[in-house]
Amino acid sequence: MSTATLTTKGQITIPAVVRAALGISTGDKVDFVEVEPGRFELVAATQSVTALKGLVRKGAEPVSIEAMNAAIAAAGAQDK
């Protein structure tokens, strides 16, 4: 387990082993994501938007706006 100390300015130094595991270096950004109250995860925010290409597969066939609206209305009716 790695530990860091908070300075009087509210800064911490991320331990080298953690930086290596995240693949981050000087100038990179990180996000603090709250996973439950009082508990956060440190996530590297260094990927460019182009890294997301191909993450979501294209549908088999295009869906019309009318079909999307009908699906949204049906899902909304179930929540009530």
Distance bins in CASP14 RR format, pairs under 12 A and 6 or more apart:
PFRMAT RR
TARGET T0000
AUTHOR 0000-0000-0000
RMODE 2
METHOD distances of the structure
MODEL  1
1 15 0 0 0 0 1 0 0 0 0 0 0
1 17 0 0 0 0 1 0 0 0 0 0 0
1 18 0 0 0 0 0 1 0 0 0 0 0
2 12 0 0 0 0 0 1 0 0 0 0 0
2 13 0 0 0 0 0 1 0 0 0 0 0
2 14 0 0 0 0 1 0 0 0 0 0 0
2 15 1 1 0 0 0 0 0 0 0 0 0
2 16 0 0 0 0 1 0 0 0 0 0 0
2 17 1 0 1 0 0 0 0 0 0 0 0
2 18 1 0 1 0 0 0 0 0 0 0 0
2 19 0 0 0 0 1 0 0 0 0 0 0
2 20 0 0 0 0 0 1 0 0 0 0 0
2 21 0 0 0 0 1 0 0 0 0 0 0
2 22 0 0 0 0 0 1 0 0 0 0 0
2 42 0 0 0 0 0 1 0 0 0 0 0
3 12 0 0 0 0 1 0 0 0 0 0 0
3 13 0 0 0 0 0 1 0 0 0 0 0
3 14 0 0 0 0 0 1 0 0 0 0 0
3 15 1 0 0 1 0 0 0 0 0 0 0
3 17 0 0 0 0 0 1 0 0 0 0 0
3 18 0 0 0 0 0 1 0 0 0 0 0
4 10 0 0 0 0 0 1 0 0 0 0 0
4 11 0 0 0 0 1 0 0 0 0 0 0
4 12 1 0 1 0 0 0 0 0 0 0 0
4 13 1 0 1 0 0 0 0 0 0 0 0
4 14 1 0 0 1 0 0 0 0 0 0 0
4 15 1 0 0 1 0 0 0 0 0 0 0
4 16 0 0 0 0 0 1 0 0 0 0 0
4 17 0 0 0 0 0 1 0 0 0 0 0
4 18 0 0 0 0 1 0 0 0 0 0 0
4 19 0 0 0 0 0 1 0 0 0 0 0
4 42 0 0 0 0 0 1 0 0 0 0 0
5 11 0 0 0 0 1 0 0 0 0 0 0
5 12 1 0 0 1 0 0 0 0 0 0 0
5 13 1 0 0 1 0 0 0 0 0 0 0
5 14 0 0 0 0 0 1 0 0 0 0 0
5 15 0 0 0 0 0 1 0 0 0 0 0
6 12 1 0 1 0 0 0 0 0 0 0 0
6 13 0 0 0 0 1 0 0 0 0 0 0
7 13 0 0 0 0 1 0 0 0 0 0 0
12 18 0 0 0 0 0 1 0 0 0 0 0
12 19 0 0 0 0 0 1 0 0 0 0 0
12 30 0 0 0 0 0 1 0 0 0 0 0
12 32 0 0 0 0 0 1 0 0 0 0 0
12 42 0 0 0 0 0 1 0 0 0 0 0
13 19 0 0 0 0 1 0 0 0 0 0 0
13 26 0 0 0 0 0 1 0 0 0 0 0
14 20 0 0 0 0 0 1 0 0 0 0 0
14 21 0 0 0 0 0 1 0 0 0 0 0
14 22 1 0 0 1 0 0 0 0 0 0 0
14 23 0 0 0 0 0 1 0 0 0 0 0
14 24 1 0 0 1 0 0 0 0 0 0 0
14 25 0 0 0 0 0 1 0 0 0 0 0
14 26 0 0 0 0 0 1 0 0 0 0 0
14 27 0 0 0 0 0 1 0 0 0 0 0
14 28 0 0 0 0 0 1 0 0 0 0 0
14 29 0 0 0 0 0 1 0 0 0 0 0
14 30 1 0 0 1 0 0 0 0 0 0 0
14 32 0 0 0 0 0 1 0 0 0 0 0
14 42 1 0 0 1 0 0 0 0 0 0 0
14 44 0 0 0 0 0 1 0 0 0 0 0
15 21 0 0 0 0 1 0 0 0 0 0 0
15 22 0 0 0 0 0 1 0 0 0 0 0
15 24 0 0 0 0 0 1 0 0 0 0 0
15 42 0 0 0 0 0 1 0 0 0 0 0
16 22 0 0 0 0 0 1 0 0 0 0 0
16 23 0 0 0 0 0 1 0 0 0 0 0
16 24 0 0 0 0 0 1 0 0 0 0 0
16 25 0 0 0 0 0 1 0 0 0 0 0
17 23 0 0 0 0 0 1 0 0 0 0 0
18 24 0 0 0 0 1 0 0 0 0 0 0
18 30 0 0 0 0 1 0 0 0 0 0 0
18 41 0 0 0 0 0 1 0 0 0 0 0
18 42 1 0 0 1 0 0 0 0 0 0 0
18 43 0 0 0 0 0 1 0 0 0 0 0
18 44 0 0 0 0 0 1 0 0 0 0 0
19 25 1 0 0 1 0 0 0 0 0 0 0
19 26 0 0 0 0 1 0 0 0 0 0 0
19 27 0 0 0 0 0 1 0 0 0 0 0
19 28 0 0 0 0 1 0 0 0 0 0 0
19 30 0 0 0 0 1 0 0 0 0 0 0
19 42 0 0 0 0 0 1 0 0 0 0 0
19 44 0 0 0 0 1 0 0 0 0 0 0
19 46 0 0 0 0 0 1 0 0 0 0 0
20 44 0 0 0 0 0 1 0 0 0 0 0
21 42 0 0 0 0 0 1 0 0 0 0 0
21 43 0 0 0 0 0 1 0 0 0 0 0
21 44 0 0 0 0 1 0 0 0 0 0 0
22 28 0 0 0 0 1 0 0 0 0 0 0
22 29 0 0 0 0 0 1 0 0 0 0 0
22 30 1 0 0 1 0 0 0 0 0 0 0
22 31 0 0 0 0 0 1 0 0 0 0 0
22 41 0 0 0 0 0 1 0 0 0 0 0
22 42 1 0 0 1 0 0 0 0 0 0 0
22 43 1 0 0 1 0 0 0 0 0 0 0
22 44 1 0 1 0 0 0 0 0 0 0 0
22 45 0 0 0 0 1 0 0 0 0 0 0
22 46 0 0 0 0 1 0 0 0 0 0 0
22 47 0 0 0 0 0 1 0 0 0 0 0
23 30 0 0 0 0 0 1 0 0 0 0 0
23 42 0 0 0 0 0 1 0 0 0 0 0
23 43 0 0 0 0 0 1 0 0 0 0 0
23 44 1 0 0 1 0 0 0 0 0 0 0
23 45 0 0 0 0 0 1 0 0 0 0 0
23 46 1 0 0 1 0 0 0 0 0 0 0
23 47 0 0 0 0 0 1 0 0 0 0 0
24 30 1 0 0 1 0 0 0 0 0 0 0
24 31 0 0 0 0 0 1 0 0 0 0 0
24 42 0 0 0 0 1 0 0 0 0 0 0
24 43 0 0 0 0 0 1 0 0 0 0 0
24 44 1 0 1 0 0 0 0 0 0 0 0
24 45 0 0 0 0 1 0 0 0 0 0 0
24 46 1 0 1 0 0 0 0 0 0 0 0
24 47 0 0 0 0 0 1 0 0 0 0 0
25 44 0 0 0 0 0 1 0 0 0 0 0
25 46 0 0 0 0 1 0 0 0 0 0 0
26 46 0 0 0 0 0 1 0 0 0 0 0
27 44 0 0 0 0 0 1 0 0 0 0 0
27 45 0 0 0 0 0 1 0 0 0 0 0
27 46 0 0 0 0 1 0 0 0 0 0 0
28 42 0 0 0 0 0 1 0 0 0 0 0
28 43 0 0 0 0 0 1 0 0 0 0 0
28 44 1 0 0 1 0 0 0 0 0 0 0
28 45 1 0 0 1 0 0 0 0 0 0 0
28 46 1 0 1 0 0 0 0 0 0 0 0
28 47 0 0 0 0 0 1 0 0 0 0 0
28 48 0 0 0 0 0 1 0 0 0 0 0
29 42 0 0 0 0 0 1 0 0 0 0 0
29 43 0 0 0 0 1 0 0 0 0 0 0
29 44 1 0 0 1 0 0 0 0 0 0 0
29 45 1 0 1 0 0 0 0 0 0 0 0
29 46 1 0 0 1 0 0 0 0 0 0 0
29 47 0 0 0 0 0 1 0 0 0 0 0
29 48 0 0 0 0 0 1 0 0 0 0 0
30 40 0 0 0 0 0 1 0 0 0 0 0
30 41 0 0 0 0 1 0 0 0 0 0 0
30 42 1 0 1 0 0 0 0 0 0 0 0
30 43 1 0 0 1 0 0 0 0 0 0 0
30 44 1 0 1 0 0 0 0 0 0 0 0
30 45 1 0 1 0 0 0 0 0 0 0 0
30 46 0 0 0 0 1 0 0 0 0 0 0
30 47 0 0 0 0 0 1 0 0 0 0 0
31 40 0 0 0 0 1 0 0 0 0 0 0
31 41 0 0 0 0 1 0 0 0 0 0 0
31 42 1 0 0 1 0 0 0 0 0 0 0
31 43 1 0 1 0 0 0 0 0 0 0 0
31 44 1 0 0 1 0 0 0 0 0 0 0
31 45 1 0 1 0 0 0 0 0 0 0 0
31 46 0 0 0 0 0 1 0 0 0 0 0
31 47 0 0 0 0 0 1 0 0 0 0 0
32 38 0 0 0 0 0 1 0 0 0 0 0
32 39 0 0 0 0 0 1 0 0 0 0 0
32 40 1 0 1 0 0 0 0 0 0 0 0
32 41 1 0 0 1 0 0 0 0 0 0 0
32 42 1 0 0 1 0 0 0 0 0 0 0
32 43 1 0 0 1 0 0 0 0 0 0 0
32 44 0 0 0 0 0 1 0 0 0 0 0
32 45 0 0 0 0 1 0 0 0 0 0 0
33 39 0 0 0 0 1 0 0 0 0 0 0
33 40 1 0 0 1 0 0 0 0 0 0 0
33 41 1 0 1 0 0 0 0 0 0 0 0
33 42 0 0 0 0 1 0 0 0 0 0 0
33 43 1 0 1 0 0 0 0 0 0 0 0
33 44 0 0 0 0 0 1 0 0 0 0 0
33 45 0 0 0 0 1 0 0 0 0 0 0
34 40 1 0 1 0 0 0 0 0 0 0 0
34 41 0 0 0 0 1 0 0 0 0 0 0
34 42 0 0 0 0 0 1 0 0 0 0 0
34 43 0 0 0 0 0 1 0 0 0 0 0
35 41 1 0 1 0 0 0 0 0 0 0 0
35 42 0 0 0 0 0 1 0 0 0 0 0
35 43 0 0 0 0 0 1 0 0 0 0 0
44 51 0 0 0 0 0 1 0 0 0 0 0
45 51 0 0 0 0 0 1 0 0 0 0 0
47 53 0 0 0 0 0 1 0 0 0 0 0
47 55 0 0 0 0 0 1 0 0 0 0 0
49 55 0 0 0 0 0 1 0 0 0 0 0
61 67 0 0 0 0 0 1 0 0 0 0 0
62 68 0 0 0 0 0 1 0 0 0 0 0
63 69 0 0 0 0 0 1 0 0 0 0 0
63 70 0 0 0 0 0 1 0 0 0 0 0
63 71 0 0 0 0 1 0 0 0 0 0 0
63 72 0 0 0 0 0 1 0 0 0 0 0
64 70 0 0 0 0 1 0 0 0 0 0 0
64 71 0 0 0 0 0 1 0 0 0 0 0
65 71 0 0 0 0 0 1 0 0 0 0 0
65 72 0 0 0 0 0 1 0 0 0 0 0
66 72 0 0 0 0 0 1 0 0 0 0 0
66 73 0 0 0 0 0 1 0 0 0 0 0
67 73 0 0 0 0 0 1 0 0 0 0 0
67 74 0 0 0 0 0 1 0 0 0 0 0
68 74 0 0 0 0 0 1 0 0 0 0 0
68 75 0 0 0 0 0 1 0 0 0 0 0
69 75 0 0 0 0 0 1 0 0 0 0 0
69 76 0 0 0 0 0 1 0 0 0 0 0
70 76 0 0 0 0 0 1 0 0 0 0 0
70 77 0 0 0 0 0 1 0 0 0 0 0
71 77 0 0 0 0 0 1 0 0 0 0 0
71 78 0 0 0 0 0 1 0 0 0 0 0
72 78 0 0 0 0 0 1 0 0 0 0 0
72 79 0 0 0 0 0 1 0 0 0 0 0
73 79 0 0 0 0 0 1 0 0 0 0 0
73 80 0 0 0 0 0 1 0 0 0 0 0
74 80 0 0 0 0 0 1 0 0 0 0 0
END
